[in-house]
Amino acid sequence: MSAVRVEDVDALPGLRPMRQADLDAVMDIEVRAYPFPWTRGIFRDCLQAGYPMWLQERDGGIAGYGVLSIAAGEAHVLNLCTAPGHEGQGLGRRMLHALLRIARGHGAQRVFLEVRPSNPRAIDLYERNGFNEIGRRPRYYPARDGREDAIVMAMELLPDDEIT
């Protein structure tokens, strides 16, 4: 899975693969965007494992990123983040579409993700782009007062669907 083809997202300018040298900027966004951020080690491990990891650049900086895993005909959106201050500009949708295009290019037929019930903006993004709730993972996420469930969502990548 280490060979992520740039042509999978060539129709979306401003996107590029994440590199080790980007981790400081990515971590700056991650800690500002989430109360329980990923660690630098998680991002490093995903890079070393060859997961598709992409950045959205805007105005000379990183405005968002996405992390995907792909195996056995399935993909999993592990992290999708728009930098604080860049929300509401369609960057999350754009990154999601790039990840879906990459998943399809690697033969995935279905895509999964988890989202916090307390994140209605993300839930709306996923629903508007074809994801449906398929279940819950009790106490999946850390929360200020203990744990929070995860909504598990999925979508089928049908061969004739065009992701724009």
Legacy VTK file of the C-alpha trace (Angstrom):
# vtk DataFile Version 3.0
C-alpha trace
ASCII
DATASET POLYDATA
POINTS 164 float
0.000 0.000 0.000
3.012 2.301 0.046
2.580 3.345 -3.582
-0.183 5.940 -3.573
-0.615 7.215 -7.075
-0.577 10.974 -7.456
-2.851 10.603 -10.493
-5.566 9.344 -8.119
-6.077 12.949 -7.051
-4.577 14.870 -9.957
-7.874 16.587 -10.720
-7.801 18.279 -7.312
-5.103 20.970 -7.304
-3.637 21.993 -3.980
-3.463 18.414 -2.708
-0.220 16.567 -2.166
1.029 13.561 -0.224
1.999 14.160 3.404
5.675 13.779 4.249
7.615 13.343 7.477
8.726 16.986 7.186
5.056 18.071 7.428
4.472 16.575 10.873
5.194 19.764 12.855
2.581 21.710 10.870
0.118 18.808 10.967
0.517 18.476 14.733
-0.054 22.212 15.163
-3.399 21.835 13.378
-4.304 18.582 15.141
-3.879 19.988 18.664
-5.892 23.100 17.784
-8.674 21.159 16.047
-9.344 18.370 18.547
-9.625 18.166 22.329
-8.133 14.648 22.119
-5.667 14.845 19.213
-3.697 12.088 17.571
-0.094 11.907 18.703
2.877 12.599 16.498
3.711 8.907 16.840
0.378 7.890 15.313
0.985 10.103 12.281
4.569 8.828 12.003
3.416 5.208 12.217
0.796 5.791 9.494
3.456 7.325 7.244
5.831 4.428 7.875
3.035 1.921 7.164
2.475 3.578 3.780
-1.099 4.720 4.442
-2.412 7.262 1.952
-1.957 10.593 3.759
-2.750 13.797 1.908
-2.542 17.507 2.613
-4.681 20.371 1.372
-2.539 23.462 0.837
-3.914 26.967 0.736
-2.225 30.371 0.883
1.207 28.818 1.354
0.259 26.651 4.312
-1.538 23.470 5.249
-5.302 23.941 5.508
-6.253 20.321 6.121
-5.308 16.691 5.798
-6.697 13.213 5.500
-5.497 9.733 6.431
-6.826 6.539 4.880
-6.147 2.842 5.282
-6.966 0.351 2.541
-7.020 -3.441 2.747
-9.067 -6.376 1.465
-11.341 -4.273 -0.744
-12.218 -1.863 2.058
-10.992 1.567 3.063
-11.206 3.355 6.378
-11.045 7.130 6.791
-8.876 7.380 9.890
-8.538 11.156 10.161
-10.047 14.042 8.212
-9.274 17.521 9.462
-9.721 21.072 8.260
-7.478 23.551 10.029
-9.238 25.933 12.415
-9.973 29.135 10.525
-10.458 27.312 7.216
-13.801 25.669 8.009
-16.810 26.261 5.777
-14.778 26.616 2.563
-15.421 23.136 1.180
-11.972 21.832 2.089
-13.308 18.903 4.119
-15.518 17.845 1.217
-12.624 18.195 -1.169
-10.325 16.086 0.993
-13.041 13.477 1.510
-13.536 13.219 -2.252
-9.770 12.850 -2.733
-9.667 10.025 -0.195
-12.626 8.311 -1.872
-10.911 8.604 -5.244
-7.735 7.081 -3.806
-9.753 4.270 -2.202
-11.463 3.489 -5.497
-8.122 3.602 -7.325
-6.849 0.906 -4.965
-9.847 -1.322 -5.525
-11.830 -0.543 -2.373
-15.527 -1.286 -2.734
-16.615 0.112 0.607
-15.411 2.906 2.905
-15.892 3.124 6.667
-15.322 5.810 9.263
-16.144 6.690 12.854
-17.386 10.086 13.971
-18.323 11.567 17.318
-22.056 12.155 17.852
-20.997 15.532 19.277
-19.636 16.565 15.838
-22.778 17.405 13.819
-20.805 19.302 11.181
-18.779 16.202 10.316
-21.850 13.973 10.406
-23.572 16.320 7.954
-20.536 16.299 5.639
-20.456 12.515 5.574
-24.206 12.125 5.072
-24.246 14.696 2.243
-21.502 12.708 0.533
-23.131 9.296 0.633
-22.256 7.824 4.027
-24.922 6.145 6.164
-24.877 5.206 9.822
-24.435 1.452 10.177
-23.803 1.149 13.904
-22.259 2.485 17.075
-19.091 1.731 18.983
-19.844 2.286 22.661
-17.321 4.354 24.607
-14.969 4.547 21.601
-13.599 8.081 22.044
-12.087 9.746 25.090
-14.245 12.608 26.376
-13.994 15.197 29.133
-16.436 13.262 31.312
-15.285 9.747 30.488
-15.943 8.224 27.059
-18.109 9.025 24.024
-19.657 6.571 21.583
-18.680 6.574 17.921
-21.147 6.568 15.080
-19.898 4.071 12.498
-20.678 5.151 8.955
-20.098 3.446 5.612
-20.633 3.916 1.919
-20.357 1.656 -1.083
-18.036 2.710 -3.902
-20.048 1.608 -6.892
-18.084 1.267 -10.148
-20.207 3.752 -12.087
-20.277 6.478 -9.403
-18.119 9.463 -10.233
-16.441 11.232 -7.318
-15.882 14.868 -8.185
LINES 1 165
164 0 1 2 3 4 5 6 7 8 9 10 11 12 13 14 15 16 17 18 19 20 21 22 23 24 25 26 27 28 29 30 31 32 33 34 35 36 37 38 39 40 41 42 43 44 45 46 47 48 49 50 51 52 53 54 55 56 57 58 59 60 61 62 63 64 65 66 67 68 69 70 71 72 73 74 75 76 77 78 79 80 81 82 83 84 85 86 87 88 89 90 91 92 93 94 95 96 97 98 99 100 101 102 103 104 105 106 107 108 109 110 111 112 113 114 115 116 117 118 119 120 121 122 123 124 125 126 127 128 129 130 131 132 133 134 135 136 137 138 139 140 141 142 143 144 145 146 147 148 149 150 151 152 153 154 155 156 157 158 159 160 161 162 163
